[in-house]
Amino acid sequence: MKNITYFFVGATGIIVTLVYGQSLIVPFIFALLLWFLVRKIRQTLDRVPFIEKHFPSWLKNFIPSLIILTVISLITKILLVNINNLAAHYPKYEANIEMIIQQVNDLLHINIIDNFKTQAAEFNFTKLFSNLLQSLTDLLSNTFMIIIYALFIFLEEGNFAQKLRNAYSDKSRYDKLNHILANIEKSIANYIGIKTLTSLSTGVLSYIALLFIGIDSPLFWAFLIFLLNFIPTIGSIIATLFPTVFCLLQFGDFMPALTVLIIVGAIQLIIGNILEPKIMGNSLNISPLVAITSLLIWGTIWGVTGMLLSIPITVIMVIIFAHFDNTKPIAIMLSEKGTID
């Protein structure tokens, strides 16, 4: 009974800390992910003998970090322009809503759509894009914190191994902890790398399709598709529905929207369900049920940010649990087939 009480008190304390400490914890997690990604790029650069021999470590950290942050900054500026363009065309979309409602009325011959008409009249498109602008502003404000955290992580990296040796004089304990950290780094780096590659491929192909179809601001929708693909399971569905619904509002016709649904949906299906599993294999070793549960839990705690971070956090938990006898059964239950390395 006492153990159960301690568990619930501890769990409540953790949840409260995660909710109220979001502004500090989330940038730190993104800084860690940035560090993982930069280390992966650095290890790739070290395969070139000239770079490994003549480039100092700080330069190999600085160049990838600068490239990543520059790309993020450019993408954000482009997105702001695209969102403003979409907001400026709002009157045209509003007129098409009336046309769509009439088409559905004529097709179904029912009056239930009148209720939707009332809701559509109250639909505030400008407010929607204002919320998107606010989200991007929040991202920019967090970028400064991410950079500060990442800077200190890189500064700490050089002394971390020696601190670890001094903290754990017992070689077996040191090797075990070092093995856990290496597994976490490998799994997270592989996940970020593969997921970025597949999401980028999905976004680029979707951009080409949306550009030919003629949808407004295709770059914005392509980036949204790229970003939402990091959310497991439901991300690809939402990423397909968003441009489909917008295409319906833009053209006031079902055929272009149906074309977007089929083409973007096919891209998502081929890359997400066929190509990505073959590349990623069983490296994550997470049950699909655990993945969707983790998505819901972290989404409830941190919203969309929690959804984006749900898989990396779950992977870290499984790896850590697998290395301790008391928590190994939990790792087995969280794994895909009940086996852990």
N, C-alpha and C positions, 0 to 999 in steps of 0.2 A: 504494500500500500504506500509506504514511504517512497519507494523508488518511482512509482507511478506519479506521485505528487511532484517529486523532483523533476521528472520528465516534462510534465505539463508546465511547471513554472519556468523551466529552462527554455522550452519551446516558445512559450509566450514572450519571454524576454528577448529571444532571438528575433522573433517576428516584429516586435515593437522596435527593436534596434534597426532592422532592415527597412522598415517603413519610414521611421523618422530620421534615419541616417542616410537616406537614399542619395541626397545631394553630395555626400562625401564618399559613400561606398561605390556608387555606380561609376564615377570618373576613375576611381582607383582600379576597378575591374577592367575598364576599357584601356587604361594605361598598361595593365598587365598583358592584355591581349595584343596591344601594340608592341610591347616588348617581345612577346613570343614571335610575332610576325617578323620583327626586325632581326631577331636571332636566327630565324629560319633563312631570311634573305642573306644574312652575314655568312651563315654556314655554306650557302650556295656560292657566294662570291669567293669563299676560301678554296673552292675547288679549282679556281684559276691560280696557278702557281705564282704569277707575277703579283696579283692582288694580295695573296696570302703573305708574300715575302715583303712587299714594299709599302702596303697600306696599313697604318696603325689601326688598332681596334676602335678608337674613338671616331675615326673617319668612316670606318665601315658601319658604325652605328648611326653616324650623323647623316650620311648620304641617303640611306633608305628612309629614315625618319623624315628628312626634309622633303623627299619625293612624295611620301604618303600624305603628309600634312598639306603640301602644295596642291596635290590632286583633290583632297577633301575641300580645301578653300575654293578652288576653281569650280568644283561641282556645286558647292553651295551657292556661289554667285550666279551660276547658270540657272540653277533651280529657282532662285528668287526672281529672275527675269521671266522664266517660264510661268511661274505662278501668277505674277502680275499680268502677263498676257492673257492667261485664262480668265482671270477676274475681269479684265477689260471687255471680254467677249460675253459676259454674263447675259446681257439682254437677248442675244441670239439664242442662247441655250434655254432661257426662260420661255421664249416664244415656241421653241420646239417641244417643250413639255406639254403645252396645250395640244399640239398636233399629235403627239404620241398617245395622249389620253383619248383623243377622238378616234384614232385608229383602233385602239384596244376596245373602245365602246362599240364601234361598228363590227369588230370581229366577234366579240363575245355576246353582244346583244343583251347586256345586263347593266344594271344601274349601280352595282357595287363599286365601280370605278369612280363614281362621283365622290366617294369618301377619299379616295386617293387624290382626286383633283383638289379637294380642300386642303389636304396636307401639302400637296405640291405647290399650291399658291403661297403657302407659308414657308416654303423651303428657302432658306437664306444662303444662297451660293457664296455671297461675299463673306459671310461669317465662316463658312467652311474653309475658305482659303486664308482667312485671317488666322484660323487655328493652325493651319499648316505653316504659315509664316512664323507663328509663335513657337511652334515645335522646332523649326530650323534655328530660330533665335536662341532657344534653350540649348540646342546642340552646340552653337557657336560659343555660348557662354561656358559650357562644360568643356569645350576644347582647350581653353586656357588651363583649367584644372588638370585635364588629362596630360597636357604637355609638362606641367610642373611635376605631377606624380611620375611620369615616364622618365623625366630628367633625373630625379632622385633614385629611381630604380636602376637606371644605367650607371649612376655613380656608385651605387651600392654593389653592383654586380661584381666588380673587381675584387672586393674584399669578402664577398659572401661565402666562397668556398673555404677560405681560411677560418672564418668565424664558425662555420659549420664543423670543421675539424676540431677547433678548440672547445666548442660546446659539447661535442660527443667524442670523448676520448676513447670510448669503447669502439673498436673498429667495426664490429658486426652491426652495432646500432647506426653508426655513421653510414656504412654501406647500404643498409636498409633504407634509411631516409634519403640518401642520395639516389637510390633506385626509384623510390616513389616520385621524387622531383623530376627525374629524367623521364619517367613514364608520363607524368602530367604534361611536361613540355612537349614530348613527342606527339601525344594524342591530340592536344589542343592545337599545336602547330599544323599537324596534318589536317585536322578538321577545318581550321581557318583557311588554309591554303586551298584545299579541295573545294570547300563551299564557296570561297571567293571566285575560283575559276569557273565552277558550274553556274553560279549566279550571274557572273559577268557574261558568260556565253549566252545565257537565257536573256539577259538584258539587251545585249547587242543584237541578237537575232530578232527579238521583239521590236527593237527600235527600227530595224530595217523594214519589218512587216508593217508597223504602224505608220512609218514614213510613206510607204507606197499606198496605203489605204487612205492617207490624207488626214489623219486625226491631228487636232491642234496640239502643239507642244509635245511631240513624240519623245523628246529627250527626257522630259519630266516623267512621263509614264514608264519609260524604259528604266530610269533610275529607281522609280517606285517598285517596279517588278524585281529589279536587282536586290533592293533592300528587303522586300517582303519575303524573298526566297530564303533568307536566313532564319525565318520563323518556321519551325518544322510543321509538317502536315497541313495546317490551314493556310500558311503563308502563300503557297503557290495558288491555292484556290482564290484567295482574296486578290492576289496580284493579277489573276486572269479576269475576275469580275469587274474590278475598278475601271480599266480602260474600255471594257465592253459596255458598261452602263454609260460611261461618258460619251462613247461613240454614238450611242443611241440618242443622247441629249444633243450632241453636236449636229448630227445629220437629220434627226427626226424621222429616221427610217430604220427598219429592223435588219435589212440586208447587210449594211456595213458593220453593224454591231455583231451580227451572226458570224461574219467573216473574221472579225477580231477574236471572237470566242473560239472559233475553230482553229485558227492559225496559232494564236498565242497559247491556247490550251494544248495543241499538239506539241509545241516547243517545250512547254512545261512537262508534258507526259514523257517525251523522248529523253530529255536531259535529266529530269528529276527522278523518274521511275526506272529508267534503263541505264543511262550513261553513268549517273552519279553513284548508284549502288555498286556498279562494277569497279569504278575507280576507288571508292572508299572502302569497299569490302566490309569486313567485320571489325574494322579498327576501333570503332566507338564502343561496340559490345553493349548496347543499351536496348532494353526491351521496347518495342513500339508503344506498349501501354504506359511504360514509365516515361517515355518521351512526351506523350500527349498530356500525362498527368503533371509532369514537370512544367510543361508549357502553361497549363492552367494555373498552377500554383504561383509560379514566378510572374505570370501575367497579372494575376490578382494583386501581388505585392508591389510590382514595379511597372505595371502597364506594358506598353509595347516594348520598352527597354528590357523588361524582364523576359519577354518572349524571345527577344534576340539573344539573350544571355543564358536561356534555360538549358540548352544542350551543353555548352562548355562547363557550366556549373555542375551539371549532373555527371559529366565525364570525370571531373575532378573528384567528386564525392565517391564514385564507384572505385576509382583507382586507390584512393586513400583507405576506404573501407576494406578493400581486398587484401591489404597488407597487415591487418591486425586480426587476431583470432576472434576477439569479441564482436567485431563488426563484419567479419567475412561472410556470415550468412546473409546479411543485408545486401552486400555486394553481389552475391549469387542471385538473390531475388530480383535485383535491379538489372542484371545482365540479360542478354538476349536469349541465350540457350542454356543458362545455368552453369556455364563454365567460365572460369577466370584464370588469367595467367599468373 
